[in-house]
Amino acid sequence: MTLTAHPSRRRLLAVSAAIACSLWALPAQAADPIKIGLITALSGQSALAGEAITRGLTVAIDEINAKGGLLGGRKLELVRRDDEANPAKGVVAARELIYREKVAVIFGGLDTPVSMAIVPLINQEKVPFMGPWAAGTPITKNGANPNFAFRVSAVDEIVNVGMLDYAQKNFKSTRPGMILVNNPWGESNEKGLHAALAAKGMKAVGVEKFEGNDVDVVPQLTRLKAAGADTLFMVGNVGPSAQVVKSLDRMGWQVPIVSHWGPAGGRFTELAGPNGKNVHFVQTYSFFGPQGPVGEKVIAALKAKYPSIKGPDDITPAVGVANAYDGMMLAALAIAAAGSTEGDAIRQGFYKIGRYEGLIKTYEQPFKPGVHDAVTSSDYVWAQFIDNRILPVKN
């Protein structure tokens, strides 16, 4: 004889089972991690900078998780992808993080061309993007409304004003020339430098471009020398910037170099040789010298997490760590303000951040509609390589 349940009893059993399943599911769902994506160069000449960004994010995430996480106890989890400094690979990585990993926020890495390739996608899919390195002005000023791209990093148009001021103050420059990488980052800086010069009634004596894989830029530099350049404004990442220095060595031309922060991203002194020390470049933070409470806390956390870090010498490039740490903390505040991991809510959460005592500075309402860059011109420091260490310039 076969026993069959009464229809009403079957419905009751089904409902009970559904309730039981939902009750079991609730704690698991509440414990689901909040995924934070990172797309950056984790291999190649700029891998050191990618690792610095990773470390800044990691110590921030560890700190947040140790305090109980976000949104009622959900822990943060970092999910990384290597873009190999390639815009196409960066977009593939972004798609994977958005659609498969369901990240709440994407941190974009080093290269302006990669970030600029990713930004249309994040705006389309409404996933907040935080830039801890790439400085191209159009990354955050991208014309989208609503705009999901935010940044804790240098910004070309602001850095360019600083480059000119620094060249005038330290090298009495009146006839600067530009030597720029031939990509969107170079274009962003060319526009910004022309604007900075025009604001002071000045013009560049020449503008020269080089490709990212060039091993000799003597022809371009020869033209700038013939034009009477008394200072070079340089924009390029580690490898190309090193080739500029080596080409100057071959020419025997000793001319001051005022650079964007590209040389800080990897094996610059190894590639450039002894005259790499003559390059002065911008930074947003230095772990050398007296530190505030946040700086001391971050240094201690880095030493505890990474045994190879014994002191400031080993925290390099500092900007990768510092920008990523502050960027993660601000993103966490935005998620908390949003009360959810929904993209547009987090975007609006960034605007709700008030005062935050960060590593780089104390932020006061760092983001608002139309202002998506948290670091300003007063937050920059200048540095150079001394004995393979990035040290603040002593004026």
Rosetta blueprint (number, residue, H / E / L):
1 M L
2 T L
3 L L
4 T L
5 A L
6 H L
7 P H
8 S H
9 R H
10 R H
11 R H
12 L H
13 L H
14 A H
15 V H
16 S H
17 A H
18 A H
19 I H
20 A H
21 C H
22 S H
23 L H
24 W H
25 A H
26 L H
27 P H
28 A H
29 Q H
30 A H
31 A H
32 D L
33 P L
34 I E
35 K E
36 I E
37 G E
38 L E
39 I E
40 T E
41 A L
42 L L
43 S L
44 G L
45 Q L
46 S L
47 A H
48 L H
49 A H
50 G H
51 E H
52 A H
53 I H
54 T H
55 R H
56 G H
57 L H
58 T H
59 V H
60 A H
61 I H
62 D H
63 E H
64 I H
65 N H
66 A H
67 K L
68 G L
69 G L
70 L E
71 L L
72 G L
73 G L
74 R E
75 K L
76 L E
77 E E
78 L E
79 V E
80 R E
81 R E
82 D E
83 D L
84 E L
85 A L
86 N L
87 P H
88 A H
89 K H
90 G H
91 V H
92 V H
93 A H
94 A H
95 R H
96 E H
97 L H
98 I H
99 Y H
100 R H
101 E L
102 K L
103 V L
104 A L
105 V E
106 I E
107 F E
108 G E
109 G L
110 L L
111 D L
112 T H
113 P H
114 V H
115 S H
116 M H
117 A H
118 I H
119 V H
120 P H
121 L H
122 I H
123 N H
124 Q H
125 E H
126 K L
127 V L
128 P L
129 F E
130 M E
131 G E
132 P L
133 W L
134 A L
135 A L
136 G L
137 T H
138 P H
139 I H
140 T L
141 K L
142 N L
143 G L
144 A L
145 N L
146 P L
147 N L
148 F L
149 A E
150 F E
151 R E
152 V L
153 S L
154 A L
155 V L
156 D H
157 E H
158 I H
159 V H
160 N H
161 V H
162 G H
163 M H
164 L H
165 D H
166 Y H
167 A H
168 Q H
169 K H
170 N H
171 F H
172 K L
173 S L
174 T L
175 R L
176 P E
177 G E
178 M E
179 I E
180 L E
181 V E
182 N L
183 N L
184 P H
185 W H
186 G H
187 E H
188 S H
189 N H
190 E H
191 K H
192 G H
193 L H
194 H H
195 A H
196 A H
197 L H
198 A H
199 A H
200 K L
201 G L
202 M L
203 K L
204 A L
205 V L
206 G E
207 V E
208 E E
209 K E
210 F E
211 E L
212 G L
213 N L
214 D L
215 V L
216 D L
217 V L
218 V H
219 P H
220 Q H
221 L H
222 T H
223 R H
224 L H
225 K H
226 A H
227 A L
228 G L
229 A L
230 D L
231 T E
232 L E
233 F E
234 M E
235 V E
236 G L
237 N L
238 V H
239 G H
240 P H
241 S H
242 A H
243 Q H
244 V H
245 V H
246 K H
247 S H
248 L H
249 D H
250 R H
251 M H
252 G L
253 W L
254 Q L
255 V L
256 P L
257 I E
258 V E
259 S E
260 H L
261 W L
262 G H
263 P H
264 A H
265 G H
266 G L
267 R L
268 F H
269 T H
270 E H
271 L H
272 A H
273 G L
274 P H
275 N H
276 G H
277 K H
278 N H
279 V E
280 H E
281 F E
282 V E
283 Q E
284 T L
285 Y L
286 S L
287 F L
288 F L
289 G L
290 P L
291 Q L
292 G L
293 P H
294 V H
295 G H
296 E H
297 K H
298 V H
299 I H
300 A H
301 A H
302 L H
303 K H
304 A H
305 K H
306 Y L
307 P L
308 S L
309 I L
310 K L
311 G L
312 P H
313 D H
314 D H
315 I L
316 T L
317 P L
318 A H
319 V H
320 G H
321 V H
322 A H
323 N H
324 A H
325 Y H
326 D H
327 G H
328 M H
329 M H
330 L H
331 A H
332 A H
333 L H
334 A H
335 I H
336 A H
337 A H
338 A H
339 G L
340 S L
341 T L
342 E L
343 G H
344 D H
345 A H
346 I H
347 R H
348 Q H
349 G H
350 F H
351 Y H
352 K L
353 I L
354 G L
355 R E
356 Y E
357 E E
358 G L
359 L L
360 I L
361 K L
362 T E
363 Y E
364 E E
365 Q L
366 P L
367 F L
368 K E
369 P L
370 G L
371 V E
372 H L
373 D E
374 A L
375 V L
376 T L
377 S H
378 S H
379 D H
380 Y L
381 V E
382 W E
383 A E
384 Q E
385 F E
386 I E
387 D L
388 N L
389 R E
390 I E
391 L E
392 P E
393 V L
394 K L
395 N L
